[in-house]
């Protein structure tokens, strides 16, 4: 269409120039012919120039329109990309909102369950508290009778001494003994510690039992020394005895008389009791150490032990139950470590203790399989029914080690 318009305009301009030239020629005669030709030519040139200018303007306009079309296409592409990104973001936001909603619902469900469990526990505790007075009233006569039995056994000297071997590994040669107290009632029935300690501690009789046990341990050590058998005996001592300002000085007086046997008697207390000791108990332990006595920790529940702290308190032995120790084993990349100390190889655990002057003892060993696993720890001492159950001292020996009646009465008076 544009080309047709340009052709018509060019034709129009040409006709106008010819008509002008014809008029000039007729009016001017011969002289006007040259003028007419010149005017026609000029008209034609002006027509061509105008048409050329219009053509150039049209070309520039076409180029500009082309650039606009290209820019429009680019803008459309960017808009499409932006719409795609926006759609993706909306999808992500929707998914995150859904996940958060599900998490919130799960947390609310867990919270509801926990609240329900707390309510059940509170209800049980309330019921237990309501039932406690009735239970206490029913148990009071039994506890009172058991306390009378314990006191009667102490007064009559029915306190037996049991010893269990602590052996070297792997040789299994007896190096130490652990001492245990056993009481007998009037019929000869043996009372185990779990039974009589439940009333002896509240009744204030633990000191008397500890004192009697210590007296017999000293006598047994003296007898073994006469036979040139150099063994040590682990002897239990309660935290209450270590902190009793009336009992402990008399306890020290008795020990000073047996100072020559200090290297053969190792006082033993539980890990919880050791951790709970106060300044007074720590000072009294130091006084015993000054006499040459050593200490042992048993009833271990956490093997992540500060051996340096034990060394400062003159603890030289730590007893760990075989099931507890072996349950700690974990293997990572063919390296056996301990769960409570993952940075420490199991084989280095005993060596770490020895560097602080502490010797490990694996107790409650019941099977040969346990012994095989224990040897991988390089632990040098073992105790348990596999190596020998606790056995009572023979009556003849026990009679020699029996304390006098005055000693027993004095021990009971101090307890009272």
Protein Blocks (a to p, Z undefined) as FASTA:
>chain_A
ZZmmmmmmmmmmmmmmmmmmmmmmmmnommlmmmmmmmmmmmmmmmmmmmmmmmmmmmmm
mmmmmmmmmmmmmmmmmmmmmmmmmmmmmmmmmmmmmmmmmmmmmmmmmmmmmmmmmmmm
mmmmmmmmmmmmmmmmmmmmmmmmmmmmmmmmmmnopaccddddddddfklpafbdcddd
ddddfkopacdfklmmmmmmmnopmmmmmmmmmmmmmmmmmmmmmnopacdddddddfkl
mmmmklmmmmmmmmmmmmmmmmmpccdddfklmmmpcfklmmmmmmmmmnopacddehif
bfcdcfklmmmnopabdcddfklmmmmpcceehiacdfklmmbcfklmmmmmmmnopacd
dehiabfklmmmmmmnopabdcdjklopcddddfklmmmmpccfklmmmmmmmmZZ
